[in-house]
Amino acid sequence: MYLPSASRYANPALYRRCGRSGVKLPLISLGLWHNFGGVDSYENARAIVRRAFDLGITHFDLANNYGPPAGSAEENFGRMLRTDLAAHRDELIISTKAGYDMWAGPYGDFGSRKYLISSLDQSLCRLGLDYVDIFYHHRPDPETPLEETMGALAHAVRSGKALYVGLSNYDHVLTSRALQILRELGTPCLIHQPRYSMLDRWPEANLLPLLEKEGVGCIPFSPLAKGLLTNRYFEGIPADSRAGHDPRFLRPEHVTDAVLEKTRQLDAVAKARGQTLAQMALAWLLNQKAITTALIGASKPAQVEDCVGATKNLHFAPEELAAIEQILATA
């Protein structure tokens, strides 16, 4: 029988308020995008989730299509909820999403009311839950009116199938419109999930200022740039790495000499701070005022431990920030 650590909430500073809401999220959240599907080791996935909860991670992020096969990550996490975490549901923030291709036919993709509500019902069945804490629209739909998509999110809350709603992969223009519609529907947006890291800074110009102004939380995904902001690729591409065996997400051509030179220099700054490169990359994100939590992935429990270690030093001296900016500015 799994008994979570009695000291998992010993550090109240590990949690940060999400925008203007009443919800606090852990500074590090766990995403189940990779390594939690039907093709993966269930016991390894279970060990990762257990270690995360022991360390105070209360937010677990999924989507309808996570696997492979699609849906299997929700099924596996549902199994963990029934066994290891059954007594702790009210300690958890569980999110899922819909927006990418999920089933055959014209109703299994993008942003129609038909798709979103049907997908949420399927997700709840796979998870074995009556509700999720956060339901996201996973990506904009260029053909469905935004009012219909946001109306479906609001309906999910009114029906009791979700407590809050979120957006993912929306630019600042669409986000601004979506936030206004959701407010008018009486279901304000809790959180936004963009891709954001030291090596991918597109949200800084417009999106982050908008979220801060509107009181919406922000949970960046790929905060370690698909593993580039770690030391895994300094000596080449390991056979067991994502770039080594799964070209869908990080391809060998992404691991260029220019990128590696930049990350080696960042690694030197991190070591001077007493951190790993991954820890400094997460701390740098969490140092941004608009950021609520960083969404990590993991293939083993030790990686979760390393990431949570980032929260021990979130302070940056001005000279450290200047050195990082100089490195990131190089071609």
Sequence and secondary structure as in RCSB ss.txt:
>XXXX:A:sequence
MYLPSASRYANPALYRRCGRSGVKLPLISLGLWHNFGGVDSYENARAIVRRAFDLGITHFDLANNYGPPAGSAEE
NFGRMLRTDLAAHRDELIISTKAGYDMWAGPYGDFGSRKYLISSLDQSLCRLGLDYVDIFYHHRPDPETPLEETM
GALAHAVRSGKALYVGLSNYDHVLTSRALQILRELGTPCLIHQPRYSMLDRWPEANLLPLLEKEGVGCIPFSPLA
KGLLTNRYFEGIPADSRAGHDPRFLRPEHVTDAVLEKTRQLDAVAKARGQTLAQMALAWLLNQKAITTALIGASK
PAQVEDCVGATKNLHFAPEELAAIEQILATA
>XXXX:A:secstr
     TTTTS GGGEEE TTSS EEESEEEE SSS STTS HHHHHHHHHHHHHTT  EEE  TT TTTTTHHHH
HHHHHHHTTTGGGGGG EEEEEE S  SSSTTSSTT HHHHHHHHHHHHHHHT S EEEEEE S  SSS HHHHH
HHHHHHHHTTSEEEEEEES  HHHHHHHHHHHHHTT  EEEEE B BTTB GGGTTHHHHHHHHT EE  B TTG
GGTTSSTTTTS  TTSHHHH TTTS GGGS HHHHHHHHHHHHHHHHTT  HHHHHHHHHHTSTT   EEE  SS
HHHHHHHHGGGG     HHHHHHHHHHHH  
